[in-house]
């Protein structure tokens, strides 16, 4: 479904991706993990066509991404960013339906789709009339997810979707999101710095460092057969955080 071959990308004075190759099968959930600045979010933007690589090939469902078709392919991808990324001057329902209205979808279809998605993400109808400043963190994430799912995309890209939430809300949404992924059977690429969250959502974890993929596999693979010392250090640091919480 998603193919990345030898992707390199640079910002001024820094290399964000360095010869990255990755394949994500249809219906698979893959988690990108690693420290801040390792290239996780840039990789999502390259898949979406928001950033163009200096070198390499991106293909979605066998169709290579390029300047002539990036808008068409982008409409087949849902994108959720941290804190929802909602437009503050639009209420929730207008945020959700923006792309559908732009594409000229019928009002009846839009209304039915919004009702279906509200049920899917368990969002109360009255929340749809609120503006982003009047939404809780959990509500913002649900609205952002509805917007990403509005056109029924084959692919979902989620960039730290739960990172800004308080622990109780985050735990509840983790359970709901995983159930949603299993129900919808879409191809999902999730970015997180939290290895426990990555392992909760995905069987395949892709650990990145300095723009490169260091190792990919299950949590058990990374924990018991690290490819290099950085992998061991990363796993140990994550265990250390949860160990301190357990001792508190």
C-alpha positions in Angstrom: 0.0 0.0 0.0 2.7 2.5 1.0 6.2 2.2 -0.5 9.1 4.5 0.3 12.4 3.8 -1.6 15.7 5.4 -0.8 14.1 8.7 0.5 16.4 11.5 1.4 15.2 15.0 2.5 16.9 18.1 3.8 16.0 21.3 5.4 18.4 24.2 5.4 21.5 23.1 7.4 20.1 19.7 8.4 19.4 16.3 6.9 15.9 15.2 8.0 15.8 11.8 6.1 18.8 9.9 5.0 18.2 7.0 2.5 15.0 5.7 4.1 13.1 2.7 2.6 9.9 1.4 4.2 6.9 -0.6 3.1 3.5 -0.7 4.9 1.1 -3.4 3.8 -2.6 -2.7 3.2 -4.5 -2.9 6.5 -1.3 -2.8 8.6 -0.6 -0.5 11.5 3.0 0.7 11.8 4.4 2.9 14.5 7.3 5.3 13.9 9.2 5.9 17.1 12.4 7.7 18.1 13.7 10.8 19.8 12.6 14.3 18.8 14.2 15.5 15.5 14.8 12.0 14.2 12.6 12.4 11.1 9.4 10.8 12.1 7.1 13.7 11.3 9.0 14.6 8.1 8.5 11.0 6.9 4.7 11.4 7.3 4.8 14.7 5.4 6.7 13.0 2.6 4.1 10.2 2.3 1.4 12.9 2.2 3.2 15.0 -0.4 3.5 18.0 1.9 7.3 17.7 1.7 9.1 16.6 -1.5 12.2 14.4 -1.0 15.5 15.4 -2.6 15.9 11.8 -3.7 13.8 8.6 -3.7 10.4 7.3 -4.6 7.0 7.4 -2.9 4.1 5.2 -4.0 0.6 4.8 -2.7 -1.2 1.6 -3.8 1.3 1.2 -6.7 0.8 4.8 -7.9 4.0 6.9 -7.7 3.6 10.3 -6.0 4.5 13.3 -8.1 3.6 16.9 -8.8 0.9 15.9 -11.3 -1.1 13.7 -8.9 -0.2 14.7 -5.4 -3.5 16.4 -4.7 -5.5 13.4 -6.0 -3.5 11.0 -3.9 -3.6 13.3 -0.8 -7.4 13.0 -0.9 -7.0 9.2 -0.3 -5.0 9.9 2.9 -6.4 11.0 6.3 -3.9 13.1 8.4 -4.2 13.8 12.1 -1.7 16.0 13.9 -1.1 16.7 17.5 -3.9 18.8 19.2 -6.1 18.2 16.2 -4.8 21.1 14.1 -8.3 22.5 13.7 -9.0 25.9 12.0 -9.9 28.2 14.9 -12.4 30.3 12.8 -14.5 27.3 11.9 -16.8 25.3 14.2 -16.3 21.6 14.6 -18.7 20.5 11.8 -17.2 23.0 9.3 -13.7 21.8 10.2 -14.8 18.2 9.6 -16.6 18.8 6.3 -14.3 21.4 4.7 -12.7 19.1 2.1 -16.1 17.4 1.3 -17.7 20.8 0.7 -14.7 22.0 -1.4 -15.1 18.9 -3.6 -18.8 19.5 -4.1 -20.2 16.5 -2.2 -24.0 16.6 -1.8 -25.3 18.0 1.5 -27.3 14.9 2.2 -24.2 12.7 1.8 -22.2 15.1 4.0 -24.8 15.1 6.8 -25.1 11.3 6.8 -21.3 10.9 6.9 -20.9 13.4 9.8 -23.6 11.5 11.7 -21.9 8.1 11.0 -18.5 9.4 12.1 -19.8 11.1 15.2 -21.2 7.7 16.3 -17.9 6.0 15.3 -15.7 8.3 17.4 -18.3 8.6 20.2 -18.7 12.4 19.9 -22.0 14.0 21.1 -23.9 15.9 18.4 -24.0 19.2 20.3 -20.2 19.3 20.2 -20.3 19.7 16.5 -21.4 23.3 16.8 -18.6 24.3 19.1 -15.5 26.2 18.0 -12.0 24.7 18.7 -11.4 27.0 21.7 -14.5 25.5 23.4 -13.4 21.9 23.0 -11.6 19.7 25.5 -8.4 17.9 24.4 -10.3 14.7 23.8 -13.0 16.4 21.9 -10.5 18.1 19.7 -8.8 14.8 18.9 -12.1 13.2 18.0 -13.0 16.1 15.7 -9.6 15.9 14.1 -10.1 12.2 13.5 -13.5 12.8 12.0 -12.0 15.3 9.6 -9.3 12.8 8.6 -11.9 10.1 8.0 -14.5 12.3 6.2 -13.6 11.2 2.7 -13.1 7.5 3.8 -9.4 7.4 3.0 -7.5 4.2 2.5 -4.6 5.4 4.6 -4.4 7.2 8.0 -1.4 9.1 9.1 -1.3 10.2 12.8 1.4 12.5 14.1 1.6 12.3 18.0 -2.3 12.4 18.0 -2.5 11.9 21.8 0.7 13.6 22.9 -0.9 16.7 24.4 -3.6 15.0 26.4 -3.7 14.3 30.1 -3.0 10.7 31.1 -6.6 9.7 31.9 -8.0 11.0 28.6 -5.0 9.6 26.7 -5.6 6.1 28.1 -9.2 6.2 27.1 -8.5 7.4 23.6 -5.8 4.8 23.2 -8.3 2.0 23.8 -10.9 3.7 21.4 -8.3 4.3 18.7 -7.0 0.7 18.7 -10.6 -0.6 18.5 -11.3 1.8 15.6 -8.2 0.7 13.7 -9.3 -2.9 14.1 -12.8 -2.1 12.9 -11.9 0.0 9.9 -9.0 -2.1 8.7 -7.2 0.9 7.2 -3.5 1.3 6.6 -2.2 3.3 9.5 1.2 5.0 10.2 1.4 6.4 13.7 4.1 8.7 15.0 4.9 8.6 18.7 7.9 9.0 21.0 6.3 6.6 23.5 7.4 2.9 23.0 4.6 1.6 25.2 2.0 3.4 23.1 3.7 2.3 19.9 3.5 -1.4 21.0 -0.1 -1.0 22.1 -1.2 0.1 18.6 1.2 -1.7 16.3 2.9 -5.1 15.9 5.7 -3.5 13.8 7.7 -0.7 15.4 10.1 1.4 13.3 12.8 3.0 15.4 14.5 6.1 13.8 17.5 8.1 14.7 19.1 11.1 12.8 16.9 10.6 9.7 17.6 6.8 9.3 15.8 3.6 10.3 17.8 1.9 12.9 15.7 -1.2 13.5 12.2 -2.4 12.8 10.2 -5.3 14.3 8.1 -6.1 17.3 8.7 -4.6 20.8 10.2 -8.0 21.7 12.6 -7.8 18.8 13.9 -4.4 19.8 14.1 -5.3 23.5 15.8 -8.7 23.1 17.7 -8.4 19.9 18.8 -4.8 19.5 20.6 -4.0 16.2 22.9 -1.5 18.0 23.6 0.2 21.3 21.2 3.1 20.6 18.3 0.6 20.4 19.2 -0.8 23.8 19.6 2.7 25.3 16.2 3.8 23.9 14.4 0.7 25.2 16.2 1.1 28.6 15.3 4.8 28.9 11.6 4.0 28.2 11.6 1.2 30.8 13.3 3.6 33.2 10.5 6.2 32.9 7.8 3.6 33.6 9.8 2.0 36.3 10.0 5.3 38.2 6.3 5.9 37.8 5.7 2.4 39.2 7.9 3.2 42.2 6.2 6.5 42.9 
